[in-house]
Amino acid sequence: MMQQSAAPTRTHLTVALHDGRAGNARQALALAHALDLHAAELVLQPRAPWRWLAPRVLPGAQHGLGPAFHARYQAAPQLAIGCGRQAALASRLLRTRGAHAVQILNPRIDPAHWDIVITPQHDRLAGSNVVHTLGSLHPVDDDWLLRAISVFPNLAMLPTPHSVLLVGGPTRAAALDDAGFSALLQQLSARARAEGGSFSAIASRRTPPAWRAAMGAVDVRVPGLRWRDTGDGANPYAGLLANADRLICTPDSVNMLSEAAATHAPLFVWQHKRVQGRSRRFIEALLTSGRVRALDETMAEFAATPLRETERIAAVIRQRLQRNP
């Protein structure tokens, strides 16, 4: 991550604003860097009552998001890109100081308070300044994947085809069970043995202990990594995305599916019919687009065109705000 400037000036033409949450930071920084390689980062430090009511503006709000933001408020950038409710308040305030304001994710109030609002199409937000994405924004592109290959060179030595499972976990919207997950591990490891390939699986913060234990119980004779946490070494997520010959993803995370869809590997989603609500609408859109297929016993190969929404949205912003590349 980029360091915050101690004395903000207009030298930073673009600033990415977020509340420190990983998902919000990743989206704000990805879009900011797609528009401006020298974009600055500002982590907000909201306090009550502004933290509770953001992005609604209360008197003194410029003092309620931390000293770094207050300094930036005095020297506003040309473009403020925020993700999440706290950042929506910050970008809205910077707009009153002359900045163009771009909000990522539904602000839950009238989108007219920002120049552009970027939301997933499955949120169904409407407005003349609303731009829809198929999934979330992220930094995954060819350069990102090439860097990942160089950081994890041992992954390229694994037998092919290399199947990689991206593991989330059960949520209120995704009724996934332990027995089904164990069966999935057996299916994928058996496929690797039959093909003479390899099978890797990587957990996330949402992965429950029972699933991590099941990952550790996969036959060690099957080549590949089964990464459960930092006890298994450095997180190989980027390297696995870059080296996968096929990707399989649990259906609970829009961010994880979006990043997997940005690679060149065929992508399969497991048990998507167990998901409800907005995530189900997102997965159905991916399936309709042809970029993703439902996991079955065949896992038949198909041509995969990377889904690169960050690049597309950056181009839309340049056009609407008439910014140079």
SEGU-138315 format. One record per residue: x, y, z of N, C-alpha, C in turn. Coordinates in steps of 0.1 Angstrom, whole numbers, padded with zeros to 4 digits, always signed. Example, Ala and Ser with C-alpha at 12.3 -4.5 7.8 and 13.67 -1.06 7.14 Angstrom:
+0132-0057+0078+0123-0045+0078+0132-0033+0078/+0128-0022+0071+0137-0011+0071+0129+0000+0079/
***
This chain:
+0008-0012+0000+0000+0000+0000+0009+0013+0000/+0003+0023-0006+0011+0036-0007+0010+0043+0007/+0020+0050+0010+0020+0058+0023+0012+0071+0021/+0005+0074+0032-0002+0087+0032+0008+0098+0033/+0005+0109+0027+0013+0121+0027+0011+0129+0040/+0021+0133+0047+0020+0140+0060+0014+0154+0057/+0018+0160+0046+0013+0173+0043+0007+0173+0029/-0006+0169+0028-0012+0168+0014-0012+0181+0006/-0009+0179-0006-0010+0190-0016-0016+0185-0028/-0018+0194-0038-0024+0189-0051-0014+0181-0059/-0002+0179-0054+0007+0170-0061+0000+0157-0064/-0008+0151-0055-0015+0139-0057-0029+0143-0063/-0030+0141-0076-0042+0145-0083-0053+0135-0080/-0050+0123-0076-0061+0113-0073-0058+0107-0059/-0069+0106-0052-0067+0100-0038-0078+0089-0037/-0073+0077-0032-0082+0066-0029-0085+0067-0014/-0098+0066-0011-0103+0068+0003-0110+0055+0007/-0106+0050+0019-0113+0038+0025-0112+0038+0040/-0119+0029+0046-0120+0028+0061-0110+0017+0066/-0101+0012+0058-0092+0002+0063-0097-0013+0061/-0109-0015+0058-0114-0028+0055-0108-0033+0042/-0104-0046+0042-0096-0051+0030-0104-0050+0017/-0117-0053+0017-0125-0053+0005-0127-0039+0000/-0129-0029+0009-0130-0015+0004-0117-0010-0001/-0106-0013+0007-0093-0008+0002-0090-0013-0011/-0092-0026-0014-0088-0032-0026-0095-0026-0038/-0108-0023-0037-0116-0017-0048-0111-0003-0050/-0110+0005-0040-0107+0019-0041-0093+0021-0047/-0083+0013-0042-0070+0014-0048-0069+0009-0062/-0076-0002-0065-0075-0008-0078-0080+0003-0089/-0091+0009-0086-0096+0019-0096-0087+0031-0096/-0083+0036-0084-0074+0048-0084-0061+0046-0092/-0055+0034-0090-0043+0031-0097-0045+0029-0112/-0057+0024-0116-0060+0022-0130-0061+0036-0137/-0065+0046-0129-0066+0060-0135-0053+0068-0133/-0046+0065-0123-0034+0074-0119-0024+0065-0112/-0013+0062-0118-0003+0053-0111+0003+0060-0099/+0002+0073-0098+0007+0080-0086-0004+0084-0076/-0015+0077-0077-0026+0080-0067-0021+0078-0053/-0026+0086-0044-0024+0085-0030-0034+0077-0023/-0031+0072-0011-0041+0064-0003-0043+0072+0010/-0056+0072+0014-0059+0079+0027-0069+0069+0034/-0064+0064+0046-0072+0056+0054-0080+0065+0064/-0093+0064+0064-0101+0073+0073-0101+0068+0087/-0103+0077+0096-0104+0074+0110-0117+0080+0116/-0128+0075+0112-0141+0081+0116-0144+0080+0130/-0151+0090+0136-0155+0089+0150-0170+0093+0150/-0176+0090+0162-0190+0093+0163-0192+0108+0164/-0203+0113+0159-0215+0106+0153-0214+0104+0138/-0203+0110+0132-0202+0109+0118-0200+0095+0113/-0194+0086+0121-0192+0072+0117-0205+0065+0116/-0214+0069+0125-0227+0062+0125-0236+0066+0113/-0236+0079+0109-0245+0084+0100-0240+0086+0086/-0227+0083+0084-0221+0085+0070-0230+0076+0060/-0232+0082+0048-0225+0094+0042-0234+0107+0044/-0243+0107+0053-0250+0119+0055-0241+0129+0062/-0243+0142+0058-0234+0153+0063-0240+0159+0075/-0232+0160+0086-0236+0167+0098-0226+0178+0099/-0229+0189+0107-0220+0200+0109-0207+0195+0115/-0196+0200+0110-0182+0196+0115-0177+0183+0109/-0184+0177+0099-0180+0164+0094-0166+0164+0089/-0160+0175+0084-0146+0176+0079-0136+0173+0090/-0141+0174+0103-0132+0171+0115-0135+0157+0120/-0144+0150+0115-0149+0137+0120-0143+0125+0114/-0134+0126+0104-0129+0115+0097-0114+0113+0099/-0108+0120+0109-0094+0118+0113-0086+0130+0108/-0074+0132+0114-0066+0144+0110-0060+0143+0096/-0057+0131+0091-0052+0130+0077-0063+0135+0067/-0075+0131+0070-0086+0136+0061-0088+0151+0062/-0087+0157+0074-0089+0171+0076-0078+0179+0068/-0066+0173+0068-0055+0180+0061-0058+0179+0046/-0063+0168+0041-0066+0166+0027-0078+0175+0023/-0087+0177+0032-0099+0186+0030-0094+0200+0027/-0083+0204+0033-0078+0218+0031-0071+0219+0017/-0066+0208+0012-0059+0208-0001-0065+0196-0010/-0077+0198-0015-0085+0187-0021-0078+0183-0034/-0078+0170-0037-0073+0165-0050-0082+0168-0062/-0078+0165-0074-0087+0166-0085-0098+0156-0085/-0094+0144-0081-0103+0132-0081-0102+0124-0068/-0114+0122-0062-0115+0115-0049-0123+0102-0052/-0117+0090-0050-0123+0078-0052-0125+0071-0039/-0137+0068-0035-0140+0062-0022-0148+0049-0023/-0146+0040-0014-0153+0027-0013-0158+0025+0001/-0171+0023+0002-0177+0021+0015-0184+0034+0020/-0192+0033+0031-0200+0044+0036-0192+0055+0041/-0181+0052+0049-0173+0063+0054-0166+0070+0043/-0161+0063+0033-0154+0070+0022-0164+0078+0014/-0177+0073+0013-0187+0081+0006-0189+0095+0012/-0188+0095+0025-0189+0108+0032-0177+0117+0029/-0165+0110+0029-0153+0118+0026-0152+0123+0012/-0156+0115+0002-0155+0120-0012-0166+0130-0014/-0178+0129-0007-0188+0139-0008-0183+0152-0003/-0176+0152+0008-0171+0165+0014-0160+0171+0005/-0152+0162-0001-0141+0167-0010-0147+0173-0023/-0159+0168-0027-0165+0174-0038-0169+0189-0036/-0173+0192-0023-0176+0206-0020-0164+0215-0021/-0152+0209-0021-0139+0216-0022-0134+0216-0036/-0142+0211-0046-0138+0212-0060-0133+0199-0066/-0132+0188-0058-0128+0176-0064-0139+0169-0071/-0136+0161-0082-0145+0152-0087-0146+0140-0077/-0159+0135-0075-0161+0125-0065-0167+0112-0072/-0160+0101-0070-0164+0088-0075-0166+0079-0063/-0178+0073-0061-0182+0065-0050-0183+0050-0056/-0176+0041-0049-0178+0027-0052-0187+0020-0042/-0197+0013-0046-0207+0007-0038-0218+0016-0035/-0230+0010-0033-0242+0018-0031-0241+0027-0018/-0242+0040-0020-0241+0049-0008-0253+0049+0001/-0264+0043-0004-0277+0042+0004-0284+0056+0005/-0279+0066-0002-0287+0078-0003-0286+0082-0018/-0292+0093-0022-0293+0098-0036-0279+0098-0042/-0277+0090-0053-0264+0090-0060-0260+0104-0065/-0269+0114-0066-0266+0127-0072-0256+0135-0063/-0253+0130-0051-0243+0137-0043-0229+0134-0048/-0227+0125-0058-0214+0122-0063-0214+0124-0078/-0203+0126-0084-0202+0127-0099-0205+0114-0105/-0200+0103-0100-0202+0090-0105-0203+0080-0094/-0213+0071-0095-0214+0060-0085-0213+0047-0092/-0203+0039-0087-0200+0026-0093-0206+0015-0084/-0216+0007-0090-0221-0004-0082-0223-0016-0090/-0222-0028-0084-0225-0041-0091-0239-0040-0096/-0241-0046-0108-0255-0046-0114-0264-0054-0106/-0259-0063-0098-0269-0071-0090-0274-0063-0078/-0269-0051-0075-0275-0042-0065-0287-0035-0070/-0289-0034-0083-0300-0028-0090-0302-0013-0086/-0292-0006-0084-0293+0009-0081-0294+0016-0095/-0303+0026-0096-0305+0033-0108-0302+0048-0106/-0298+0054-0117-0295+0068-0117-0287+0072-0129/-0288+0085-0133-0281+0089-0145-0266+0089-0144/-0261+0090-0132-0246+0089-0130-0242+0076-0124/-0250+0066-0124-0247+0053-0119-0241+0044-0130/-0230+0038-0128-0223+0029-0137-0223+0015-0131/-0227+0005-0138-0228-0008-0132-0216-0017-0136/-0212-0025-0127-0202-0035-0130-0207-0049-0129/-0201-0059-0135-0204-0073-0133-0194-0078-0122/-0198-0076-0110-0189-0080-0099-0182-0068-0093/-0171-0071-0086-0163-0061-0079-0151-0057-0087/-0145-0045-0083-0133-0040-0088-0121-0046-0081/-0109-0048-0088-0098-0054-0082-0086-0051-0091/-0073-0055-0087-0062-0051-0095-0057-0062-0105/-0065-0073-0106-0060-0085-0114-0061-0081-0129/-0049-0081-0135-0047-0080-0149-0035-0087-0154/-0031-0086-0166-0019-0094-0171-0007-0091-0163/-0004-0078-0161+0008-0074-0153+0008-0080-0139/-0004-0079-0133-0005-0085-0119-0002-0100-0119/-0008-0107-0129-0006-0121-0130+0009-0125-0133/+0016-0117-0141+0030-0120-0144+0038-0117-0132/+0035-0107-0124+0043-0105-0112+0041-0116-0102/+0029-0121-0102+0026-0132-0092+0034-0145-0096/+0035-0147-0109+0043-0159-0114+0057-0158-0109/+0063-0146-0110+0077-0144-0106+0079-0145-0091/+0069-0142-0083+0070-0142-0069+0068-0157-0064/+0061-0165-0071+0059-0179-0067+0063-0188-0078/+0076-0189-0081+0081-0197-0093+0079-0212-0091/+0078-0217-0078+0077-0231-0076+0063-0236-0081/+0053-0228-0081+0040-0232-0085+0040-0236-0100/+0048-0230-0108+0049-0233-0122+0055-0247-0125/+0061-0253-0115+0067-0266-0116+0058-0277-0113/+0046-0274-0107+0036-0285-0104+0031-0292-0117/+0028-0304-0116+0022-0312-0128+0009-0305-0133/+0008-0305-0146-0004-0300-0152-0013-0311-0157/-0026-0309-0157-0033-0297-0154-0034-0294-0139/-0033-0281-0136-0033-0277-0122-0047-0272-0119/-0054-0279-0110-0068-0274-0106-0066-0267-0093/-0072-0255-0092-0071-0246-0080-0085-0243-0074/-0087-0246-0062-0099-0244-0055-0098-0232-0046/-0106-0222-0048-0107-0210-0040-0118-0212-0030/-0115-0211-0017-0124-0216-0006-0128-0204+0002/-0141-0202+0003-0147-0192+0012-0153-0199+0024/-0166-0199+0025-0173-0206+0036-0188-0203+0036/-0195-0209+0045-0210-0207+0046-0213-0193+0051/-0223-0187+0046-0228-0174+0050-0243-0175+0051/-0250-0164+0056-0264-0164+0057-0270-0166+0043/-0264-0161+0033-0269-0162+0019-0264-0175+0012/-0255-0182+0017-0249-0194+0011-0249-0206+0021/-0259-0214+0019-0261-0226+0028-0252-0237+0024/-0239-0236+0027-0230-0246+0023-0227-0255+0035/-0225-0268+0033-0223-0277+0044-0210-0284+0044/-0206-0290+0056-0193-0296+0057-0192-0309+0049/-0202-0317+0048-0202-0329+0041-0200-0326+0026/-0207-0316+0021-0206-0313+0007-0192-0308+0003/-0186-0300+0012-0172-0295+0010-0162-0307+0010/-0164-0316+0019-0155-0328+0019-0156-0336+0006/-0168-0337+0001-0170-0344-0012-0164-0337-0023/-0164-0323-0023-0158-0315-0033-0143-0318-0033/-0137-0318-0021-0122-0320-0020-0119-0334-0026/-0127-0344-0023-0125-0358-0028-0126-0358-0044/-0136-0351-0049-0138-0350-0063-0126-0344-0070/-0121-0333-0065-0110-0326-0072-0097-0333-0070/-0094-0339-0059-0082-0346-0057-0082-0359-0065/-0093-0366-0066-0094-0378-0075-0092-0374-0089/-0097-0363-0094-0095-0358-0107-0080-0356-0110/-0073-0350-0101-0059-0347-0102-0051-0360-0104/-0055-0370-0095-0048-0383-0096-0050-0389-0110/-0063-0389-0115-0066-0395-0127-0059-0388-0139/-0058-0375-0138-0051-0368-0149-0036-0367-0148/-0031-0371-0137-0016-0370-0135-0013-0355-0133/-0022-0347-0128-0020-0333-0126-0018-0330-0111/-0022-0318-0107-0021-0314-0094-0033-0307-0089/-0035-0306-0076-0046-0300-0070-0042-0291-0058/-0046-0278-0059-0043-0269-0048-0056-0263-0043/-0056-0260-0030-0068-0253-0024-0063-0242-0015/-0070-0231-0014-0066-0220-0005-0078-0215+0002/-0076-0214+0015-0087-0209+0024-0086-0194+0024/-0097-0188+0030-0098-0173+0031-0102-0171+0046/-0104-0158+0049-0107-0154+0063-0121-0160+0067/-0130-0163+0057-0143-0168+0060-0143-0184+0062/-0132-0190+0059-0133-0205+0059-0133-0210+0073/-0143-0219+0076-0145-0224+0090-0134-0234+0093/-0132-0237+0106-0121-0246+0110-0124-0260+0105/-0136-0265+0104-0139-0278+0099-0134-0279+0084/-0136-0269+0076-0131-0269+0063-0116-0269+0062/-0110-0261+0070-0095-0261+0070-0090-0275+0073/-0096-0281+0083-0091-0295+0087-0093-0304+0075/-0104-0303+0068-0106-0312+0057-0096-0310+0046/-0092-0297+0044-0082-0294+0034-0069-0300+0038/-0065-0300+0051-0053-0306+0055-0053-0322+0054/-0065-0328+0053-0066-0342+0052-0065-0348+0038/-0064-0339+0028-0063-0343+0014-0051-0352+0013/-0051-0362+0005-0040-0371+0003-0027-0364-0001/-0017-0365+0007-0005-0358+0005+0002-0362-0008/-0002-0374-0013+0005-0379-0025+0000-0371-0037/-0011-0364-0036-0016-0355-0047-0008-0343-0047/+0000-0340-0058+0008-0328-0058-0001-0315-0057/+0005-0305-0051-0002-0292-0050-0001-0287-0036/-0006-0274-0034-0007-0268-0021-0020-0269-0015/-0021-0271-0002-0034-0269+0005-0031-0259+0016/-0034-0246+0013-0030-0235+0022-0042-0232+0031/-0040-0233+0044-0051-0230+0053-0049-0217+0061/-0037-0213+0064-0034-0201+0071-0019-0199+0070/-0014-0188+0077+0000-0185+0076+0009-0196+0082/+0003-0205+0089+0011-0216+0094+0016-0225+0083/+0010-0224+0071+0014-0231+0059+0023-0223+0050/+0028-0212+0055+0037-0203+0047+0030-0191+0042/+0037-0183+0034+0032-0171+0028+0020-0174+0020/+0010-0165+0020-0002-0166+0013+0000-0167-0002/-0003-0178-0009+0000-0180-0023-0011-0176-0033/-0021-0169-0028-0033-0166-0035-0030-0161-0049/-0022-0151-0050-0019-0145-0063-0012-0155-0072/-0002-0162-0067+0005-0172-0075-0004-0183-0080/-0014-0187-0072-0023-0198-0076-0032-0193-0087/-0037-0181-0086-0045-0175-0097-0037-0175-0110/-0025-0171-0109-0017-0170-0121-0013-0183-0127/-0012-0194-0119-0007-0206-0124-0018-0217-0126/-0030-0214-0123-0041-0224-0125-0044-0227-0139/-0046-0239-0142-0051-0244-0155-0066-0244-0155/-0072-0246-0143-0086-0244-0141-0089-0239-0127/-0099-0231-0125-0102-0226-0112-0116-0231-0108/-0118-0234-0096-0130-0238-0090-0132-0229-0078/-0144-0223-0076-0147-0213-0066-0159-0217-0058/-0159-0216-0045-0171-0216-0037-0180-0204-0040/-0193-0204-0039-0201-0194-0044-0205-0182-0035/-0198-0181-0024-0202-0172-0014-0195-0158-0015/-0185-0156-0023-0178-0143-0024-0178-0137-0037/-0184-0126-0039-0184-0118-0051-0170-0114-0055/-0162-0110-0045-0149-0105-0047-0140-0117-0053/-0141-0128-0047-0133-0140-0051-0136-0144-0065/-0149-0145-0068-0153-0149-0081-0149-0138-0091/-0150-0126-0088-0146-0115-0097-0131-0116-0101/-0123-0118-0091-0109-0119-0093-0105-0132-0101/-0112-0143-0098-0109-0155-0106-0113-0153-0120/-0124-0146-0123-0129-0144-0136-0120-0135-0144/-0111-0128-0138-0101-0119-0145-0089-0126-0150/-0088-0139-0147-0076-0147-0152-0080-0153-0165/-0070-0161-0170-0072-0167-0183-0077-0182-0182/-0079-0186-0169-0083-0200-0167-0098-0202-0167/-0103-0213-0173-0117-0217-0171-0121-0217-0157/-0133-0211-0154-0137-0210-0140-0150-0217-0138/-0151-0225-0127-0162-0233-0124-0167-0228-0110/-0180-0227-0108-0186-0224-0095-0193-0236-0089/-0190-0238-0076-0196-0250-0069-0209-0246-0062/-0219-0254-0063-0232-0253-0056-0238-0239-0056/-0238-0233-0068-0243-0219-0068-0258-0219-0065/-0265-0230-0067-0280-0229-0064-0283-0228-0049/-0273-0230-0041-0275-0229-0026-0274-0214-0022/-0270-0205-0031-0268-0191-0028-0281-0183-0031/-0284-0173-0022-0296-0165-0024-0293-0151-0026/-0303-0143-0030-0301-0128-0030-0292-0123-0040/-0285-0112-0037-0277-0105-0046-0265-0113-0052/-0259-0122-0043-0248-0130-0048-0253-0140-0059/-0266-0145-0057-0271-0154-0066-0273-0147-0080/-0278-0135-0079-0280-0127-0092-0267-0125-0099/-0256-0122-0091-0243-0121-0097-0238-0133-0104/-0240-0145-0097-0235-0157-0103-0243-0161-0115/-0256-0158-0115-0264-0161-0127-0260-0153-0139/-0256-0140-0136-0251-0132-0147-0238-0137-0152/-0229-0142-0144-0217-0148-0148-0219-0160-0157/-0228-0168-0152-0232-0180-0160-0237-0177-0174/-0246-0167-0174-0252-0163-0186-0242-0157-0196/-0232-0150-0191-0221-0144-0199-0212-0155-0205/-0212-0167-0200-0204-0177-0205-0190-0178-0199/-0186-0167-0190-0173-0167-0185-0171-0178-0174/-0182-0182-0167-0182-0192-0157-0192-0203-0160/-0189-0215-0156-0198-0226-0157-0200-0233-0144/-0211-0239-0142-0214-0247-0130-0205-0259-0130/-0200-0262-0118-0191-0273-0116-0199-0286-0118/-0194-0295-0127-0200-0309-0128-0189-0319-0128/-0192-0331-0131-0182-0342-0130-0172-0341-0142/-0176-0335-0153-0167-0335-0165-0156-0324-0164/-0160-0312-0158-0151-0301-0158-0145-0298-0172/-0153-0299-0182-0149-0298-0196-0142-0284-0198/-0131-0284-0205-0124-0272-0208-0132-0263-0217/-0130-0250-0216-0137-0240-0225-0128-0228-0226/-0130-0221-0237-0122-0209-0239-0127-0198-0229/-0117-0192-0222-0120-0182-0212-0114-0168-0216/-0123-0159-0217-0119-0145-0219-0119-0138-0206/-0108-0132-0202-0108-0126-0188-0118-0115-0187/-0124-0114-0176-0134-0103-0173-0126-0093-0165/-0124-0081-0172-0116-0070-0166-0125-0058-0164/-0132-0057-0154-0141-0046-0151-0134-0034-0147/-0123-0035-0140-0116-0023-0135-0111-0015-0147/-0106-0021-0157-0101-0014-0169-0113-0007-0176/-0124-0014-0177-0136-0008-0184-0141+0004-0176/-0142+0003-0163-0148+0013-0155-0138+0026-0155/-0125+0023-0155-0116+0034-0156-0118+0042-0169/-0120+0035-0180-0122+0041-0193-0135+0049-0193/-0145+0044-0186-0158+0052-0185-0156+0065-0177/-0148+0064-0166-0146+0076-0158-0138+0086-0166/-0128+0082-0173-0120+0091-0182-0129+0098-0191/-0138+0091-0198-0147+0097-0208-0156+0107-0201/-0162+0103-0190-0172+0111-0184-0166+0124-0177/-0154+0122-0172-0148+0134-0166-0138+0140-0175/-0136+0135-0187-0127+0140-0197-0113+0141-0191/-0109+0130-0185-0095+0129-0180-0086+0122-0190/-0073+0126-0191-0063+0120-0199-0060+0106-0194/-0056+0096-0202-0052+0083-0197-0040+0084-0188/
***
